[in-house]
């Protein structure tokens, strides 16, 4: 009877019929013929989402207009480079070969700066010699005030922050002891100082510049009797507390005042 029950169709149908829902069913065993695909992984789902969100690049409605703009830009840039090369060639031809060792743009511009500074020094020297000749012809006295009022270097000072000639002082109590003019462009300062010559004045001035984080890049010195004109190109280094041309002029004026006081004390001793 037991064998007949096991071989009955009703019992076989009961065993093969699976009523378990799909989401609650256990994973199929090895050797199973189940054809259900595995659920998608989160990474694959994110990748599919990214692919769907991709946008096609916009296509210019008017291709002829875009091409015309591109060609115009290329022509303008080509013309700019041509003009720059022509100007650099002219600039290089105006300088002695010793000022331009190489033909790149930086070398040409750097050489031009050095050449202009040298020309400025020559002009200052010629002005000083001219003044000396005129002074001898007019039999000018050696009075210091008169010498300063007829300074041969006055034309080099357009808007001095300190001046003995125009009695322009920064305060009511501090008189100018030198003509000082400073122009500042970004981190580059051009400084002109006209003062009386003092012993070891230049070395003290250079040391004072270093103490306030001003690096001297170029220095021209022109002397005439008791006067000296310094033309200084300096770089404002990181850490410098002088933020304007007036600040630098005030610092240089303070340096010269200290040098002046030390010179007076040295003479008295």
C-alpha positions in Angstrom: 0.0 0.0 0.0 2.8 2.3 0.8 4.4 1.8 -2.6 1.2 2.4 -4.3 0.7 5.6 -2.4 4.2 6.9 -3.3 3.5 6.1 -7.0 0.2 7.8 -7.2 -0.2 10.8 -9.5 -1.8 13.0 -6.8 1.1 12.6 -4.5 3.6 13.4 -7.3 1.7 16.5 -8.3 1.7 17.7 -4.7 5.4 17.3 -4.3 6.4 19.1 -7.6 4.0 22.0 -7.0 5.9 24.9 -5.3 3.7 27.6 -3.6 6.6 29.6 -2.1 6.7 33.3 -3.5 9.7 34.2 -5.5 11.0 36.9 -3.2 10.9 34.5 -0.2 12.4 31.4 -2.0 15.8 30.2 -0.9 18.6 30.4 -3.5 18.7 27.4 -5.8 21.0 24.6 -5.0 23.9 23.5 -7.1 22.8 21.7 -10.2 19.4 23.5 -10.3 17.9 24.3 -13.7 16.5 27.6 -12.5 16.7 30.3 -15.2 16.0 33.4 -13.0 18.7 36.0 -13.5 20.4 37.4 -10.3 19.2 40.8 -9.1 21.2 43.8 -10.4 24.1 45.0 -8.2 24.0 48.7 -6.9 27.1 49.6 -8.9 25.6 48.4 -12.1 22.4 50.3 -11.3 24.4 53.5 -10.7 26.4 53.0 -13.9 23.2 52.6 -15.9 21.8 55.8 -14.3 24.9 57.7 -15.2 24.6 56.5 -18.8 21.0 57.6 -19.0 21.8 61.1 -17.6 24.5 61.8 -20.2 23.7 64.6 -22.5 24.8 64.9 -26.0 27.0 67.9 -26.8 25.1 70.8 -28.2 25.6 71.3 -31.9 26.0 74.8 -33.1 23.0 75.8 -35.1 25.0 77.9 -37.5 28.3 76.1 -38.3 29.4 78.8 -40.8 29.2 81.5 -38.1 31.2 79.4 -35.6 33.9 78.7 -38.2 34.0 82.4 -39.1 34.5 83.4 -35.4 37.3 80.8 -35.1 39.1 82.0 -38.1 38.8 85.7 -37.0 40.3 84.7 -33.6 43.2 82.9 -35.3 43.9 85.9 -37.5 43.9 88.4 -34.6 46.2 86.2 -32.6 48.5 85.7 -35.6 48.6 89.5 -36.2 49.4 90.1 -32.5 52.3 87.7 -32.5 53.6 89.3 -35.7 53.6 92.8 -34.2 55.2 91.6 -31.0 58.0 89.9 -33.0 58.5 93.0 -35.1 58.7 95.2 -32.0 61.1 92.9 -30.3 63.3 92.8 -33.4 63.4 96.6 -33.5 64.1 96.8 -29.8 67.0 94.4 -30.1 68.5 96.3 -33.1 68.6 99.5 -30.9 70.8 97.9 -28.2 74.4 96.8 -28.3 74.9 93.1 -28.7 76.4 92.9 -25.2 73.0 93.6 -23.7 71.2 90.7 -25.5 73.0 87.3 -25.2 70.0 85.3 -26.5 67.1 86.0 -28.8 64.2 85.0 -26.6 61.6 87.6 -25.5 62.7 87.6 -21.8 66.3 88.3 -22.7 65.5 91.1 -25.1 63.2 92.8 -22.6 65.7 92.3 -19.7 68.5 93.7 -21.9 66.4 96.7 -22.8 65.8 97.5 -19.1 69.6 97.4 -18.4 70.3 99.6 -21.5 67.7 102.2 -20.5 69.1 102.3 -17.0 72.6 102.8 -18.4 71.4 105.6 -20.7 69.7 107.3 -17.7 73.0 107.2 -15.8 74.8 108.7 -18.8 72.2 111.5 -19.0 72.6 112.3 -15.3 76.3 112.4 -15.6 76.2 114.8 -18.6 73.7 117.0 -16.7 76.1 117.1 -13.8 79.1 118.0 -16.0 77.0 120.7 -17.7 76.0 122.2 -14.4 79.7 122.2 -13.3 80.7 124.1 -16.4 78.0 126.7 -16.0 78.8 127.0 -12.4 82.4 127.9 -13.2 81.4 130.4 -15.8 79.0 132.2 -13.5 81.4 132.1 -10.6 78.7 130.6 -8.3 79.4 130.5 -4.6 79.7 127.3 -2.7 76.8 128.1 -0.5 74.9 124.9 0.1 71.4 126.4 -0.2 72.2 128.0 -3.5 73.8 124.8 -4.8 70.6 122.9 -3.9 68.3 125.5 -5.4 70.1 125.2 -8.7 70.3 121.4 -8.6 71.2 119.9 -12.0 69.1 116.9 -11.1 65.9 118.8 -10.5 64.4 117.7 -13.8 64.5 114.0 -12.7 62.0 114.7 -9.9 58.5 115.2 -11.1 56.5 114.6 -8.0 58.9 114.0 -5.0 57.4 112.8 -1.7 60.2 114.7 0.0 62.0 117.7 -1.4 64.3 120.4 -0.1 63.7 122.6 -3.1 59.9 123.0 -2.7 59.9 122.7 1.1 57.5 119.8 0.8 57.5 117.9 4.1 55.4 115.0 5.3 54.7 116.6 8.6 55.1 120.0 10.3 58.0 118.9 12.4 60.0 116.7 10.0 62.0 118.6 7.4 63.2 116.9 4.3 66.9 116.2 4.3 67.0 114.9 0.7 64.9 114.9 -2.5 63.2 111.6 -2.6 60.9 110.3 -5.3 59.4 106.8 -5.4 57.1 105.2 -8.0 55.7 101.8 -7.3 54.3 99.4 -9.9 53.2 96.1 -8.4 56.3 94.8 -6.6 58.8 97.0 -8.4 59.9 100.4 -7.0 61.9 103.1 -8.8 63.6 105.3 -6.2 65.6 108.5 -6.8 67.5 110.1 -3.9 69.4 113.4 -4.1 71.3 114.2 -0.9 74.6 115.4 0.5 77.5 113.0 0.3 78.3 111.3 3.6 81.0 108.8 4.6 79.9 105.2 4.1 76.5 106.5 3.1 76.0 104.0 0.3 76.9 100.9 2.3 74.6 101.9 5.1 71.8 102.7 2.7 72.1 99.2 1.0 72.1 97.5 4.5 69.0 99.5 5.5 67.2 98.5 2.3 67.9 94.8 3.1 66.5 95.2 6.6 63.1 96.3 5.3 63.0 93.5 2.6 63.8 95.7 -0.4 66.2 94.0 -2.8 68.2 96.4 -5.0 68.2 95.2 -8.6 69.9 98.1 -10.2 71.8 101.1 -8.9 73.2 104.2 -10.6 75.3 106.8 -8.7 76.1 110.3 -10.0 78.1 112.7 -7.9 78.7 116.4 -8.2 80.9 118.1 -5.6 79.0 117.7 -2.3 75.8 116.2 -3.9 75.0 112.6 -4.8 72.1 111.2 -6.9 71.1 107.6 -6.4 68.8 106.0 -9.0 67.6 102.7 -7.5 65.5 99.9 -8.9 64.3 97.7 -6.1 62.0 94.7 -5.7 59.5 94.6 -2.8 60.0 91.2 -1.3 57.6 89.1 0.7 57.5 90.2 4.3 58.0 93.9 3.4 55.7 96.1 5.5 55.9 99.0 3.0 52.7 98.9 1.0 52.8 102.2 -1.0 55.2 104.6 -2.6 54.8 107.0 0.3 55.7 104.3 2.7 58.9 103.5 0.9 59.8 107.2 0.5 59.2 107.7 4.3 61.4 104.7 5.1 64.2 106.0 2.8 63.9 109.4 4.4 64.2 107.8 7.9 67.3 105.9 6.7 69.0 109.1 5.5 68.1 110.9 8.7 69.9 108.2 10.8 72.9 108.4 8.5 72.9 112.2 8.8 72.8 112.1 12.6 75.6 109.5 12.7 77.7 111.7 10.5 77.1 114.7 12.7 78.0 112.8 15.8 81.1 111.5 14.2 82.2 115.0 13.3 81.7 116.2 16.8 83.6 113.3 18.3 
